Amino acid sequence: MKNSFKIKILISLLLIGNVSFSQKQQKVEVPAYYRNSTNSDTTSIADIKWKSFFEENDLIALIDKALAKNNDLQIAQKNIEIARLRFGQSKWGSIPRINGYATATTTRLSDNSLNGISANQFLGQKHLEDYSAGLNLAWEADIWGKIRNQKKAAQAAYLQSTEVRKALQTSIVAAVSDGFYDLLMLDAQLEIAKKTLELNDSTLFAVNLQYEAGQVTLLAKEQTESQRLIAAQLIPELEKNIQLQENAIAVLSGTFPEAAERASKLETIAVKDGLSAGIPSQLLSKRPDVKSAELAVKAADAKVGVTRASLYPSLNISAVGGVNSYELNNWFNIPASLFGSIAGGLTAPLLNGKRLRTEYNVAKAEQEQAVLHFKQTVITAYGEVSSALAKIDKLEKEFKLAAERVATLQKAVNNANLLFKSAMATYLEVNIAEGNLLQAELELANIKKERLSSNVELYRALGGGWE
């Protein structure tokens, strides 16, 4: 009767093994549209694979190299493998642990001991031998969902590691492309400086002739030489910046600094217009860092479940069975040598309850922290997209005005030189015109580079670049 009652209790505990504590689903409300936009089109450039988004073959080659050799990306891949192994292991948490064993012992008994006298009297031996082989089993019933939540935490960690790698790849793709456009801008500015230097040389030659003829003063000659040196000084500075940028791209690619091969020219690259950003709610599924933050909330939820379950009693069942004999020749005599036992027990925390309660409260605080981080990540993502859209819009207008300014100054330089040769303009007017043109052309190259970078930033901010 007593055994029947115990079995009923055991069955009841097993039946409530599916008890779990539901976690609140965390949702983040995002605006329906991006700032300064009422577009409800769900088409997003984030859906475009990066090899299709970028059209320059030399840039594609650089990105390919970076993705293949970047050490941080390889570390992230190893983290995925580690998380995958841990997740695979967590699936075995609810499976009983079974171990096999085999032992053989021999004991020399004291002639004056009770065991020694008994063995000598009944067995005629002064030593005892014992041979055992069998299996032992241990299993913890998942009454409060602790093991189930451990699986959820491991799965969230695994999925999170994949999203972290995706986010890292989007950053690398954006960084390499931005660095590449920086190089093209520096190349263009170097050509501008060299062209301006040739123009200044021509002007200085004319001023020197006038100086020797006594038509202009020494001040005119020195002012013109000073203007020439501005362009001359730019050349080594730009060459230095080009090498520094090449080195940065090489390090990003996991290689030692070297020259970056490129055939593209800044002036020949067309800036894409009309890029579609989709709607803000898509950030929740497309941006890897947002998904990673959301998975961190799930992992924190699971940890709360694990620590809560630790506060309650745990049911452990153990069993052992096999063959046992005190004589070697009877060790595997079946069924005479067979033995077995099974036991079950409840274990409840007592003196360590305070520590477990503290761990539970810490887990709840970490869960709330993860929710706040998730919300902030979504807000940051929305802000980055809005900022990129604003840059694209305003830089397009800036570029048009800057291009008009360059065209106007080019005409002014030509007219100034013609008038100077006809003695209808002074050297100062020529120097001012050439100096203004130099600055305007440098600025135009910089604005175009910023337009290209803003497109890349929008692509990254929307979650593009990891496919």
Disulfide bonds with the S-S distance in Angstrom:
none
